[in-house]
């Protein structure tokens, strides 16, 4: 029994010594190799291009609909169509964020602008409320 204990102690010591030695070797070499998929670089480049375009900024939208479950996409599309029929001058966005379909309207730079518009549509959409969101800036022609 004591011989087994001695063997186990020797194995633990040698394993610890090898691990410590391997870490010391890595520390001295200073080289780091990164292996990654090519798609990671492509995604980074796409994000850089989007950031450089600068077509989005923090702002406000009004959420007029949110639902999940059966037929929620159809209901969201109907709410969006109803809004666009009454207010064709304002953009509407159908968004799916699991498990909800949401309809958001407008691109308001200030909360005051969003409040003014919310007061105009409250009669048609009584459950509407203001949310902060990334908004699309209008395209300026050169």
ZICOR-V15162 format. One line per field, one symbol per residue. ss: DSSP state (a for helix, b for strand, c for the rest). psi: psi as a letter, one per 40 degrees, with the letter a starting at -180 (. if undefined). burial: b if it has 9 or more other C-alpha atoms within 8 Angstrom, else e. Layout:
# ZICOR-V15162
ss: ???
psi: ???
burial: ???
This chain:
# ZICOR-V15162
ss: caaaaaaaaaaaaaaaaaaaaaaaaaaaaccccccccaaaaaaaaaaaaaaaaccbbbbbbbbbbbbbcccaaaaaaaaaaaaaaacccccbbbbbbccbbbbbbbbbccaaaaaaaaaaacccccccbbbbbbbbcccccc
psi: dddddddddddddddddddddddddddddehhhhhiiddddddddddddddddfeiihaiihheihiiahedddddddddddddddgeehiihhhhhheihihiiighdiddddddddddedddgdeiihiiihihiihhh.
burial: eeeeeeeeeeeeeeeeeeeeeeeeebeeeeeeeeeeeeeeeeeeeeeeeeeeeeeebbbbbbbbbbbeeeebeebbbebbeebbeeeeeebbebeeeeebbbbbbbbbbebebbbeebeebbeeeeebebeeebbeeeeeee
